[in-house]
Amino acid sequence: MPIPFALALHGGAGTIAQGSAADEAPYRDALLEAIAIGHAKLARGDNALEAVIATVVWLEDCPLFNAGRGSVFTADGRHELDAGVMDGRSLAAGAVAGVRTVRNPILAAVEVMRDGRCVMLGADGAERLARERGLEIVDPSYFSTPQRLAQLRAVQAKTGNRAVLDHDGAAAVEDNSQRFGTVGAVARDRQGHLAAATSTGGLTNKMPGRISDTPIVGAGVYANDATCAVSSTGTGEHFIRACVAHDVHARMQYLNHEVSRAARDSIIDSLQPLGGRGGVIAVSHDGQLAMPFNSPGMYRAWVHEEEAPRAAIFAT
């Protein structure tokens, strides 16, 4: 009998103001549509890596979230995108940082992993490899939306040169129904293999050249079949300093904690003392899911085999 699979995704965490059901409906619908992409992959027997890649590609193409189309602007009015992926079977990983013309940065991260000469490739080198591998290249304007530009202008007017989380930046815009977020997915397939993928446009008004936690193995993304797969979202510098994604794995590996406790304690004991905010999604080697966060909200959706997919924004 096949072992049940599990899948979770996030669309970012931050200061998300609770709105009406009508305001929240487009985001809940998008989360459920995205989870359906990975769910279908796992249901037909595809592996965890294929499921998280397909899920994140869909989210990168959705302008509601801060990854791919709809990414936030840097301080100089451009887009610089990061992405990372990891396969729990082999601990193979790939990441790109600061790309500006690759339509789906997560696919470029996959090509870095498949190429195998390095784990992280930046800017021009990443874009060169993407072109060589036949990935879709777009004009940088593809990633722009009017809402994101308004968000940048509002943040600059209120905070000057300070960079802010996607959702905190959205709060600076008069239309607070515009909410955005970094994206990620984790999965366990029927063979018991794990994978994680994360993609982001970074922080609104960020310093040009700034690299987030997203492409950093052990901070924004991690997967190991022995323990768990993790994707992070929040104040990236704090996730890097606390090595949050790997910290969840370490708590399971060395303290023998279950994924729910390991993920929760990593947020409370490792991230929070540094002043960090955000959350993680994690799936364990036995298919248990954990989605803790210490911010007001985190866009998320999840599904186990033979259960209906669910989505949430605030604590339940």
C-alpha positions in Angstrom: 0.0 0.0 0.0 1.4 3.4 -1.0 2.7 5.6 1.9 0.6 8.8 2.1 2.1 12.0 0.8 2.0 15.5 2.3 2.4 19.0 0.8 2.5 22.5 2.3 3.1 26.0 0.8 3.5 29.5 2.1 2.9 32.9 0.5 4.8 35.0 3.0 4.5 36.3 6.5 4.3 39.7 8.1 2.0 42.4 9.3 -1.1 41.2 7.6 -4.2 43.3 8.5 -7.3 41.2 8.9 -9.8 42.2 6.2 -13.2 41.2 5.1 -13.9 37.8 3.7 -14.2 39.4 0.2 -10.7 41.0 0.6 -9.2 37.7 1.7 -10.9 35.5 -0.9 -8.5 36.1 -3.8 -5.6 35.1 -1.7 -7.2 32.0 -0.3 -8.3 31.0 -3.8 -4.8 31.5 -5.1 -3.3 29.4 -2.2 -5.7 26.6 -2.9 -5.1 26.7 -6.7 -1.3 26.5 -6.0 -1.6 23.6 -3.6 -3.8 21.8 -6.2 -0.8 21.9 -8.7 1.5 20.1 -6.3 -1.2 17.8 -5.1 -1.9 16.6 -8.6 1.7 15.8 -9.1 2.0 13.8 -5.9 -1.3 12.0 -6.5 -0.1 10.6 -9.8 3.2 9.4 -8.3 5.6 12.2 -9.1 8.4 12.8 -6.6 8.5 15.5 -4.0 11.0 17.6 -5.9 8.8 17.8 -9.0 5.8 18.7 -6.8 7.5 21.7 -5.0 9.0 23.0 -8.2 5.6 23.0 -10.0 3.9 24.6 -7.0 6.5 27.4 -6.8 6.4 28.1 -10.5 2.7 28.7 -10.3 3.2 31.0 -7.4 5.9 32.9 -9.2 3.5 33.5 -12.1 0.8 34.8 -9.7 1.1 38.6 -9.2 -0.5 38.4 -5.8 2.8 37.2 -4.3 6.3 38.5 -4.0 8.1 36.1 -6.3 8.4 36.3 -10.1 5.7 38.5 -11.6 4.6 40.9 -8.9 8.0 41.1 -7.1 8.8 44.1 -5.0 11.2 46.9 -6.1 14.7 47.6 -4.8 15.6 51.1 -3.6 16.7 52.0 -7.1 13.4 50.9 -8.7 14.5 47.5 -10.1 13.8 43.9 -9.4 16.3 41.4 -8.1 15.0 37.9 -7.5 16.3 35.0 -5.4 15.4 31.3 -5.3 16.6 28.0 -3.8 15.7 24.3 -4.0 16.9 21.2 -2.2 16.4 17.5 -2.7 16.2 15.5 0.5 17.2 12.2 -1.3 20.7 13.3 -2.1 21.1 16.7 -0.3 21.6 18.2 -3.8 20.8 21.9 -3.8 20.7 24.8 -6.2 20.2 28.5 -5.8 20.2 31.8 -7.7 20.5 35.3 -6.4 19.9 38.7 -7.9 18.4 37.6 -11.2 16.5 40.2 -13.3 15.3 38.6 -16.5 14.6 34.9 -15.7 10.8 34.5 -15.7 10.9 31.6 -13.1 13.9 31.9 -10.8 13.1 28.6 -9.2 13.7 26.8 -12.6 17.1 28.5 -12.7 17.9 27.2 -9.2 17.0 23.7 -10.5 19.4 24.1 -13.4 22.2 25.1 -11.0 21.5 22.0 -8.9 21.4 19.8 -12.0 24.6 21.4 -13.3 26.4 20.5 -10.1 29.4 22.8 -10.4 28.2 25.0 -7.6 25.3 25.4 -5.2 24.6 29.2 -5.6 25.0 31.3 -8.7 24.5 35.0 -8.8 23.2 37.7 -11.2 24.8 37.5 -14.6 26.2 34.0 -14.2 22.8 32.7 -13.2 21.1 34.4 -16.1 23.7 33.1 -18.5 23.1 29.5 -17.3 19.4 30.0 -17.6 19.7 31.1 -21.2 22.0 28.2 -22.0 19.5 25.8 -20.5 16.6 27.3 -22.6 14.6 28.9 -19.7 12.2 31.7 -20.6 13.9 35.1 -20.5 11.7 38.2 -20.1 12.1 42.0 -20.1 12.6 43.2 -16.5 9.3 45.1 -16.8 7.5 41.7 -16.8 7.9 41.6 -13.0 6.5 45.0 -12.3 2.9 45.8 -11.2 1.4 49.2 -10.4 0.6 48.1 -6.9 4.3 47.2 -6.2 5.5 50.6 -7.6 3.0 52.4 -5.3 4.2 50.3 -2.4 7.8 51.3 -3.1 6.9 55.0 -3.3 4.9 54.9 -0.1 7.6 53.1 1.8 10.3 55.6 0.6 8.1 58.5 1.6 7.5 57.1 5.1 10.8 55.4 5.9 13.5 56.8 3.6 16.1 54.2 2.9 14.7 51.5 5.3 13.7 48.2 3.6 10.6 46.4 4.9 8.9 43.1 4.7 6.4 42.6 1.8 3.3 42.7 4.1 4.6 45.6 6.2 5.3 47.5 2.9 1.7 46.8 1.8 0.5 48.4 5.0 2.1 51.7 3.8 -0.2 51.8 0.8 -3.6 53.3 1.3 -5.3 50.3 -0.3 -4.5 47.8 2.5 -6.2 45.0 0.5 -3.0 44.7 -1.5 -1.1 42.0 0.4 1.9 40.1 -0.9 4.5 37.5 0.1 7.6 35.4 -0.5 6.6 31.9 -1.7 7.8 28.4 -0.8 6.7 24.7 -0.8 7.7 21.5 1.0 6.6 18.0 0.2 6.9 14.3 1.1 6.1 11.9 -1.7 4.8 8.3 -1.5 8.3 6.9 -1.6 9.2 8.9 1.6 11.4 11.4 -0.2 11.4 15.1 0.8 12.0 18.4 -1.1 11.8 22.1 -0.5 11.7 25.2 -2.7 11.6 28.9 -1.9 11.4 32.0 -4.2 11.3 35.7 -3.5 11.6 39.3 -4.7 13.1 40.2 -1.4 12.2 43.3 0.7 10.5 46.5 -0.6 13.1 49.3 -0.9 16.0 46.9 -0.3 19.6 47.8 -0.9 20.5 46.9 -4.5 22.6 43.7 -4.4 21.1 42.5 -1.1 20.7 38.7 -1.0 17.9 37.2 1.1 17.8 34.0 3.2 15.7 32.4 0.4 18.6 31.0 -1.7 20.8 30.1 1.3 20.8 26.4 2.2 20.1 26.0 5.9 18.5 29.5 6.2 15.6 29.8 3.7 15.5 26.3 2.4 16.6 22.8 3.5 15.6 19.2 2.9 16.9 15.9 4.3 15.1 12.6 4.0 16.3 11.7 7.4 14.4 14.5 9.1 12.4 17.2 7.3 12.0 19.7 4.5 11.7 23.4 5.4 10.9 26.7 3.6 11.2 30.0 5.5 9.7 33.4 5.1 10.2 36.6 7.1 13.0 39.0 8.0 15.7 37.3 6.0 18.8 38.6 7.8 17.6 37.1 11.0 16.8 33.7 9.3 20.4 33.7 8.0 21.9 34.5 11.4 19.8 31.8 13.1 20.2 29.2 10.3 16.5 28.6 10.9 15.8 25.9 8.2 18.8 23.8 9.3 18.0 24.5 13.0 14.7 22.7 12.5 16.5 19.7 11.1 19.1 19.8 13.9 16.5 19.8 16.6 15.0 16.7 15.0 18.3 15.0 14.3 20.1 15.6 17.7 17.3 16.2 20.2 14.9 13.7 18.6 12.1 16.2 18.6 9.0 15.9 16.4 8.7 18.4 13.5 6.0 20.4 15.2 8.1 21.1 18.3 11.4 21.5 16.3 9.8 24.1 14.0 8.1 26.0 16.9 11.2 26.1 19.1 13.3 27.3 16.2 11.0 30.3 15.7 10.7 31.0 19.5 14.2 30.2 20.7 16.5 30.9 17.7 14.8 33.5 15.5 12.8 35.6 18.0 15.7 36.5 20.4 17.4 38.1 17.4 14.4 40.2 16.7 13.3 38.1 13.7 9.7 37.8 12.5 8.2 35.3 10.2 7.6 31.6 10.0 8.4 28.3 8.4 6.5 25.5 6.7 8.0 22.0 7.4 7.2 18.4 6.6 8.8 15.5 8.4 10.1 12.2 7.1 6.9 10.6 8.3 4.6 13.2 6.6 3.7 15.4 9.6 3.3 19.1 8.8 4.3 22.2 10.9 3.6 25.8 10.1 4.6 28.0 13.0 5.0 31.8 12.8 5.5 34.7 15.2 4.1 37.5 12.9 0.4 38.5 12.8 -0.2 36.2 9.8 1.3 33.8 7.3 -0.3 32.9 4.0 -0.3 29.1 3.8 -2.0 26.0 2.4 -1.6 22.3 3.1 -2.8 18.9 2.1 -2.3 15.2 3.1 -3.3 12.4 0.8 -7.0 11.5 1.0 -7.8 14.8 2.7 -9.2 18.1 1.3 -6.7 20.9 0.9 -6.9 23.8 3.4 -5.7 27.4 3.4 -5.3 29.9 6.2 -3.9 33.4 6.8 -4.1 33.9 10.5 -3.6 31.7 13.5 -6.3 28.9 13.7 
